Amino acid sequence: MADTDLPSSGASKAELNSDLIHLIYDTAIDNSLWPETVLRIYEAFEEGEVAPDALHDLQVHFAKGLQISERIVRLQERGDLQDRLMRSLALRVELFGHDGRRIDTLGHAEAVPKLDGPRDPAPEHGFFFGPDRVRELGLPPEVASARISFTQGVEGMAAAVAHDLSLRPSQRALLESFLRHANLRRAADEQNLSYETARTYFKAICLEAGVSGQAELLRMLVLNPALMLRGDRAAEPASQIRRLIQRPDGGQIEVFVLGREDAYPIVHLDALSGGALDLLAYPERYLPLLDRIGARLVLPCRPGMFGSSFRPMTGALDHAEEVQLVCDAMGIDRFSLLSYSYGSVAALGAAAGLQKRVDRVVLASVCYPDFVAPDWRDRDFFYQVSQMIGRRWPGLLRRVIPFVTKSILQNIDNYADQAAARAKCPHEEAILMSPDIRPRSRAMLEERIAGGMDGIVQEYRIVAQPLDFDLSELTVPLHLFHGAEDRVNPLEGARALARKAARAELTELPGRGHAFIYAEWDWLLCAAAGVPYRIPPPDRRGILTKAQ
């Protein structure tokens, strides 16, 4: 029996208690096991498998296990922060032992040759520290020498300087060639320029930089600390997409906006990860379609998430106030609502509170909190947390959700692999295996919780309780789209919502799972905008699928 296997139902309660305790501490070390462990403990309590006199001891061990895991996660987060900081710099730090072999490499480590024996590892561009200097730096005794190298390529250096000095494209191209050859004549030849034209361009560059010649320009570039930052600094910031709207209580709501100001507004309420329609990273993906159908996307960030201030909420109806504040501030009268997964609860609440202003509601991968799936044990962990643990043990959400969220950030590949392996159709598996979805999911989740965990915990608490209004009194047209192979939100829940609502139409999507919006956002936007659309067969896969 594996270390984390539990005994069969015929085992004694004492044996079960002992194995649960072992499982808790195994999970404390491997925190990717927490979803299964939390669910197993929940089942043991609910089914009376735990001896009454052992309840307190098990609770104590559970709390200790969480504390151990939280400490490990904090150490992982600290190490991850240091690694990411080093990778963001155009520096490479190499540490060598007394035999001249490399012990470790920090920072950007592409194309670093291995050393076969003791030799002076002097860098071509950077600094070399011998034994005396290494001791002065306080490095461990096994480190005999170190070198620090600059790794910013000439393309990156030229792009950074061109951005800072507002150089013209022709000047940037000449500067890049000059940095490559350190010779103006060779740079001119590479750019097919006469030497006199190159000198004219170069004088303009030096004038903008405040230097007098080639040697001084090179010295300025080498000693410029800004050039140690990796990445394309010339890229357009997302400031045109991100906006802040003030609440009457002094707080703020962050809103992502994409599309023409005079276009029809689609207010999108995303799932808890916040990246199904990734406007920050890929605005060019959505703009052509938005322009074609005369629509714009408005994504209000819910309280406590991204740049939105936290405020207490009690139920789904409270989302109407947030949407109203955003629409009033932006001069929006009428609009439609588009939601994905757990965002369904926010969309339904906003529609119920703003019925006179909402034209239609489109729900993708419908979450209906009034319905609890009989097969909940076979569903995704987050459904189990919201619909089972959240209903029975709501106080546990404040402890479990922040920790599991951090665990996902630390083990994003493991969680993604598990989700893809459990996919019930090729369409879902292809989306979950997309090379862009993992880093962007992590980046968006990190941004979503950057201000703390209160917002995401509150969202789970609201999703875990029945709707706080009568769905049968909602007169806004509801268009429901649900994958037949959805493992997160049950199809039966979407059917139950369609039966309960006054004006609901459900479209079941064969061969699709939970995340189909990533590949089929185009016709969903058309449905939300009220323009004709066609649902294609389930062979358009992947997050980068082009619009029809």
C-alpha positions in Angstrom: 0.0 0.0 0.0 1.4 3.4 -1.0 2.2 5.9 1.7 -0.9 8.0 0.9 -3.3 5.2 0.3 -6.1 4.9 2.8 -7.4 1.6 4.2 -10.6 0.0 2.9 -14.0 0.7 4.4 -13.6 -2.4 6.5 -10.7 -1.0 8.4 -11.2 0.1 12.0 -11.8 3.7 12.9 -8.5 3.7 14.8 -6.7 2.5 11.7 -8.5 5.1 9.6 -7.6 7.9 12.0 -3.9 6.9 11.9 -3.9 6.8 8.1 -5.6 10.2 7.9 -2.9 11.7 10.1 -0.1 10.1 8.0 -1.9 11.5 4.8 -2.0 15.0 6.4 1.7 15.0 7.0 2.6 13.5 3.6 0.6 16.2 2.0 2.3 18.9 4.2 5.5 17.9 2.4 4.0 17.5 -1.1 1.5 20.3 -1.2 0.1 19.3 -4.6 -1.8 16.6 -2.7 -3.9 19.0 -0.8 -7.0 18.9 -3.0 -7.3 15.1 -2.6 -6.5 15.3 1.1 -9.0 18.0 1.9 -11.7 16.0 0.1 -10.8 12.8 1.8 -10.9 14.3 5.3 -14.3 15.9 4.4 -15.7 12.5 3.3 -14.4 10.9 6.5 -16.1 13.5 8.7 -19.4 13.5 6.7 -19.7 9.7 6.5 -18.9 9.2 10.2 -15.7 7.3 9.6 -13.8 9.2 12.2 -14.1 8.1 15.8 -15.9 10.9 17.9 -13.1 10.9 20.5 -10.5 11.4 17.7 -12.1 14.4 16.1 -10.2 17.0 18.1 -6.8 15.2 17.5 -7.5 15.1 13.8 -8.3 18.8 13.7 -5.1 19.6 15.5 -3.0 17.5 13.1 -4.8 19.1 10.1 -4.0 22.6 11.5 -0.3 21.6 12.0 -0.1 20.1 8.5 -1.4 23.4 7.1 1.2 25.3 9.1 4.0 23.1 7.8 2.8 23.4 4.2 2.4 27.2 4.5 6.0 27.5 5.7 7.2 25.4 2.8 5.2 27.5 0.4 6.6 30.7 1.8 10.1 29.4 1.3 9.2 28.3 -2.3 7.7 31.7 -2.9 10.8 33.4 -1.7 13.1 31.2 -3.8 10.8 31.7 -6.8 10.8 35.5 -6.4 14.6 35.5 -6.3 14.9 33.3 -9.4 12.4 35.4 -11.3 14.2 38.6 -10.3 17.5 37.2 -11.5 15.9 36.0 -14.8 14.5 39.5 -15.4 18.0 41.0 -15.3 20.4 40.8 -18.2 23.0 39.3 -15.9 24.4 35.9 -15.4 26.2 34.9 -12.1 28.3 31.8 -12.3 29.9 30.2 -9.2 33.0 27.9 -9.6 34.6 25.4 -7.2 38.2 24.9 -6.4 38.6 22.5 -9.4 37.3 25.2 -11.8 34.0 23.4 -12.4 30.8 25.3 -12.3 28.8 24.8 -9.1 25.8 26.9 -10.0 24.4 29.5 -12.4 22.0 32.2 -11.4 20.1 34.4 -13.7 19.9 34.1 -17.5 21.7 30.9 -18.3 21.2 30.3 -22.0 24.1 28.8 -24.0 26.5 28.6 -21.0 29.3 26.2 -21.9 30.4 23.7 -19.3 33.9 23.9 -18.0 35.9 20.7 -18.3 38.6 21.5 -15.8 40.2 24.2 -13.7 40.8 27.4 -15.7 40.4 31.1 -15.3 36.7 31.7 -16.1 37.2 35.3 -17.1 34.1 36.8 -18.8 34.1 38.5 -22.1 31.8 41.2 -20.9 31.6 41.5 -17.1 33.6 40.9 -14.0 35.7 38.0 -12.6 36.1 37.6 -8.9 39.1 35.5 -7.6 39.3 33.7 -4.2 40.2 36.8 -2.2 37.3 38.8 -3.5 34.9 35.8 -3.1 35.8 35.6 0.6 35.2 39.3 0.9 31.7 38.8 -0.6 30.9 36.2 2.1 30.2 33.3 -0.4 30.4 29.7 1.0 33.8 28.1 1.3 33.2 25.7 -1.6 33.0 28.7 -4.0 36.5 29.5 -5.2 35.7 32.1 -7.9 32.8 33.7 -9.6 32.0 35.7 -12.7 29.2 38.1 -13.6 28.4 38.5 -17.2 26.1 40.9 -19.1 23.7 38.9 -21.3 21.7 41.7 -23.0 21.9 41.2 -26.7 22.6 44.0 -29.1 19.0 43.9 -30.3 17.7 44.4 -26.7 20.2 47.1 -26.0 19.4 49.0 -29.2 15.6 48.7 -28.5 16.0 50.0 -24.9 18.1 53.0 -26.0 15.8 53.7 -29.0 12.8 53.7 -26.6 14.5 56.0 -24.1 15.8 58.4 -26.7 12.8 58.3 -29.0 15.0 57.3 -32.0 13.7 56.8 -35.5 13.7 53.3 -36.9 16.6 54.0 -39.2 18.7 55.4 -36.2 17.8 52.3 -34.1 18.9 50.0 -36.9 22.2 51.8 -37.3 22.8 51.7 -33.5 22.1 48.0 -33.4 24.7 47.4 -36.2 27.2 49.7 -34.4 26.8 47.8 -31.2 27.3 44.5 -33.1 30.5 45.6 -34.8 31.8 48.5 -32.7 32.7 50.1 -36.0 30.7 52.8 -37.7 31.9 51.9 -41.3 31.0 48.3 -40.9 27.6 49.3 -39.4 27.0 51.6 -42.4 27.8 48.8 -44.8 25.4 46.4 -43.0 22.6 49.0 -43.2 23.4 49.9 -46.9 24.1 53.5 -46.0 26.9 55.7 -47.1 29.5 56.5 -44.5 28.5 60.2 -44.5 24.8 59.3 -44.0 25.8 56.9 -41.1 27.8 59.7 -39.5 24.9 62.1 -39.7 22.6 59.5 -38.1 25.2 58.7 -35.4 25.7 62.4 -34.5 22.0 62.7 -34.0 22.1 59.7 -31.7 25.0 61.1 -29.7 23.3 64.4 -29.5 20.1 62.8 -28.0 22.3 60.7 -25.6 24.3 63.7 -24.5 27.7 62.2 -25.5 30.4 63.4 -27.9 31.5 60.3 -29.8 31.7 56.6 -30.3 33.9 55.8 -27.3 31.7 57.8 -24.9 28.5 56.3 -26.3 29.8 52.8 -25.7 30.9 53.7 -22.2 27.5 55.1 -21.4 25.8 51.9 -22.7 28.0 49.6 -20.7 27.5 51.5 -17.5 23.7 52.1 -18.0 21.9 50.0 -15.3 18.6 50.2 -17.2 20.1 47.9 -19.8 20.3 45.1 -17.3 16.5 44.8 -17.5 15.5 42.0 -20.0 12.5 42.2 -22.2 11.1 44.5 -24.8 10.9 47.9 -23.0 9.5 49.4 -26.2 6.3 47.4 -26.0 3.2 49.3 -25.5 1.9 49.3 -21.9 -1.5 48.0 -21.0 -2.4 51.4 -19.6 -4.8 52.1 -22.4 -6.8 49.0 -21.4 -6.7 49.3 -17.6 -8.8 52.0 -16.0 -9.7 52.9 -12.4 -13.2 54.0 -11.3 -13.8 55.4 -7.9 -16.4 54.0 -5.5 -18.4 56.3 -3.3 -16.8 54.7 -0.2 -13.3 55.8 -1.4 -12.3 52.5 -2.9 -11.8 51.8 -6.5 -12.8 49.4 -9.2 -10.3 48.3 -11.9 -11.8 47.8 -15.3 -10.3 46.4 -18.5 -11.7 48.0 -21.6 -11.1 47.1 -25.3 -12.8 48.5 -28.4 -14.2 51.7 -29.7 -15.7 54.1 -27.1 -18.9 54.4 -29.2 -19.3 50.6 -29.7 -22.0 48.4 -28.0 -20.7 47.4 -24.5 -20.4 43.7 -23.5 -19.7 43.5 -19.8 -17.7 40.3 -19.2 -17.5 38.6 -15.8 -14.8 36.0 -16.0 -14.1 32.9 -13.9 -11.9 33.1 -10.8 -8.6 32.7 -12.7 -9.4 35.8 -14.8 -7.8 35.0 -18.2 -10.3 33.4 -20.5 -10.5 36.6 -22.6 -6.9 37.8 -22.0 -7.1 41.4 -23.0 -3.9 42.4 -21.3 -1.6 40.0 -23.3 -3.5 39.6 -26.5 -5.6 42.7 -27.3 -4.9 42.2 -31.0 -6.6 38.8 -30.9 -10.0 40.3 -30.1 -9.9 43.8 -31.7 -10.6 42.9 -35.3 -13.8 41.0 -34.4 -15.0 43.7 -31.9 -14.6 46.3 -34.7 -16.4 44.1 -37.2 -19.5 43.5 -34.9 -19.4 47.1 -33.4 -18.8 46.0 -29.8 -16.4 46.7 -27.0 -15.4 44.6 -24.0 -15.8 46.0 -20.5 -14.3 43.7 -17.8 -14.9 44.9 -14.2 -12.5 43.3 -11.7 -14.5 42.1 -8.7 -13.9 43.4 -5.2 -10.4 42.4 -3.8 -9.1 41.2 -7.2 -6.6 42.8 -9.5 -6.6 46.6 -8.8 -10.2 46.6 -7.3 -10.4 47.5 -3.6 -12.0 44.8 -1.4 -15.5 45.4 0.0 -17.7 42.9 1.8 -20.5 41.3 -0.2 -23.2 39.0 1.0 -24.6 37.5 -2.2 -24.9 37.5 -6.0 -27.1 40.6 -6.0 -24.3 42.7 -4.7 -22.6 42.4 -8.1 -25.3 44.6 -9.5 -24.0 47.6 -7.6 -20.5 47.1 -8.9 -21.6 46.8 -12.5 -23.9 49.8 -12.1 -21.0 52.0 -10.8 -18.8 51.0 -13.7 -21.5 51.6 -16.3 -22.6 54.9 -14.8 -18.9 56.1 -14.7 -18.4 55.1 -18.4 -21.7 56.6 -19.6 -23.1 53.2 -20.5 -26.9 52.9 -20.5 -27.8 49.6 -22.0 -25.4 46.6 -22.3 -25.2 42.8 -22.4 -23.5 40.4 -20.0 -21.1 37.6 -20.9 -19.8 35.3 -18.2 -17.6 32.2 -17.9 -17.9 29.5 -15.3 -18.1 30.9 -11.7 -18.7 34.3 -13.2 -22.2 33.1 -14.0 -23.2 33.9 -10.4 -22.0 37.5 -10.7 -23.7 37.9 -14.1 -27.0 36.5 -12.9 -26.9 38.8 -9.8 -26.1 41.8 -12.0 -28.9 41.0 -14.4 -31.4 40.6 -11.6 -30.5 43.9 -10.1 -30.3 45.8 -13.4 -33.0 44.2 -15.5 -34.1 47.4 -17.2 -30.6 48.0 -18.5 -29.5 44.5 -19.6 -30.4 43.4 -23.1 -29.3 39.8 -22.8 -27.1 37.5 -20.7 -24.8 34.9 -22.2 -23.5 32.2 -19.8 -20.6 30.0 -21.0 -19.9 26.8 -18.9 -22.8 27.6 -16.6 -22.4 27.6 -12.8 -25.8 27.3 -11.1 -25.2 27.3 -7.3 -28.7 26.1 -6.4 -28.0 22.8 -8.0 -25.6 20.2 -6.4 -24.5 17.4 -8.6 -25.1 13.9 -7.3 -21.8 12.8 -8.8 -19.8 15.6 -7.1 -17.1 13.1 -6.1 -16.2 12.7 -9.8 -16.0 16.5 -10.5 -13.2 18.9 -10.4 -11.7 19.8 -7.0 -12.9 23.4 -7.1 -16.4 22.3 -7.7 -16.1 20.1 -4.7 -14.7 22.9 -2.6 -17.4 25.4 -3.6 -20.5 23.2 -3.6 -19.6 20.7 -0.8 -17.0 22.0 1.6 -18.1 25.6 1.1 -21.7 24.7 2.0 -20.9 22.5 5.0 -17.7 24.1 6.3 -17.8 27.7 5.1 -15.3 28.7 7.7 -12.7 26.4 6.2 -12.7 28.3 2.9 -10.7 31.2 4.5 -7.9 28.7 5.3 -8.1 26.3 2.4 -8.6 28.6 -0.6 -5.6 30.9 0.0 -3.3 27.9 0.6 -4.6 25.8 -2.4 -4.3 28.9 -4.6 -0.7 29.4 -3.7 -0.1 25.6 -4.1 -1.4 25.9 -7.7 0.9 28.8 -8.4 3.9 26.7 -7.2 2.8 23.6 -9.1 1.1 25.0 -12.2 2.4 22.4 -14.5 1.3 19.5 -12.3 -2.2 20.9 -11.9 -2.5 21.6 -15.7 -1.3 18.1 -16.5 -3.8 16.6 -14.2 -6.6 18.7 -15.6 -5.6 17.7 -19.2 -5.4 14.0 -18.2 -8.9 14.1 -16.8 -10.4 15.9 -19.8 -13.3 13.9 -21.3 -12.9 15.1 -24.9 -10.0 16.0 -27.3 -11.3 19.6 -27.6 -10.8 20.2 -23.8 -7.5 18.4 -23.7 -6.1 20.4 -26.6 -7.0 23.7 -24.9 -5.5 22.7 -21.6 -2.3 21.6 -23.3 -1.9 24.9 -25.2 1.6 26.3 -24.6 0.2 29.8 -23.7 -2.4 28.8 -21.2 -0.1 27.8 -18.3 2.1 30.9 -18.1 -0.8 33.2 -18.7 -3.0 31.4 -16.2 -0.3 31.8 -13.6 0.3 35.4 -14.4 -3.4 36.3 -14.3 -3.9 34.4 -11.0 -0.9 36.2 -9.5 -2.3 39.6 -10.5 -5.8 38.6 -9.3 -4.6 37.9 -5.7 -1.8 40.5 -5.6 -3.8 42.6 -3.1 -4.6 39.7 -0.9 -6.9 36.7 -0.7 -10.1 38.3 0.7 -11.6 38.8 -2.7 -11.2 35.2 -4.0 -12.3 33.7 -0.6 -15.5 35.9 -0.8 -16.2 34.8 -4.4 -16.0 31.1 -3.3 -18.3 31.8 -0.3 -20.9 33.5 -2.6 -20.7 30.7 -5.2 -21.1 28.1 -2.4 -24.6 29.5 -1.4 -27.9 29.5 -3.3 -28.8 32.6 -5.3 -30.2 35.4 -3.1 -33.1 36.3 -5.5 -35.9 34.4 -7.3 -34.6 33.2 -10.6 -38.1 32.8 -12.0 -38.6 36.6 -11.7 -35.6 37.3 -13.9 -37.1 38.5 -17.2 -33.8 39.2 -19.1 -33.2 36.7 -21.9 -30.6 34.1 -20.9 -28.5 32.3 -23.5 -26.8 29.3 -21.9 -24.0 27.4 -23.6 -22.6 24.3 -21.9 -20.1 21.6 -22.9 -21.5 18.1 -22.7 -18.1 16.9 -21.3 -17.8 19.6 -18.6 -16.1 18.1 -15.5 -16.3 21.3 -13.5 -19.9 22.5 -13.7 -22.5 19.8 -14.3 -24.6 19.9 -17.4 -27.6 19.0 -15.2 -27.1 22.3 -13.4 -27.4 24.3 -16.6 -30.5 22.3 -17.5 -32.0 23.1 -14.0 -31.3 26.8 -14.4 -32.9 26.8 -17.9 -36.0 25.2 -16.4 -36.2 27.6 -13.5 -35.6 30.9 -15.4 -38.4 32.6 -17.2 -36.6 33.3 -20.5 -33.7 30.9 -20.8 -32.4 29.0 -23.8 -29.8 26.2 -23.3 -27.5 25.1 -26.1 -25.7 21.9 -25.3 -22.3 21.6 -27.0 -21.3 18.0 -27.8 -17.6 17.2 -27.8 -16.7 20.2 -25.6 -15.6 20.5 -22.0 -15.4 23.3 -19.5 -12.8 25.6 -21.1 -14.3 25.9 -24.6 -14.5 29.7 -24.4 -10.7 29.8 -24.9 -11.1 28.4 -28.4 -14.6 29.7 -29.2 -14.7 33.2 -27.9 -15.6 34.7 -31.3 -19.1 33.3 -31.7 -19.7 33.9 -27.9 -18.9 37.6 -28.4 -21.3 37.7 -31.4 -24.0 36.1 -29.3 -23.5 38.6 -26.5 -23.5 41.5 -29.1 -26.8 40.2 -30.5 -25.4 39.7 -34.0 -25.8 36.4 -36.1 -23.3 33.7 -35.3 -22.6 30.1 -36.2 -21.3 27.4 -33.7 -18.6 25.4 -35.5 -17.8 21.7 -35.0 -15.6 20.9 -32.0 -12.4 20.8 -34.0 -11.3 24.4 -33.5 -8.9 24.0 -30.7 -6.4 26.0 -28.8 -6.2 29.4 -27.2 -4.8 31.0 -30.3 -7.6 30.0 -32.7 -8.5 32.7 -35.1 -11.9 34.3 -35.3 -14.3 33.3 -38.0 
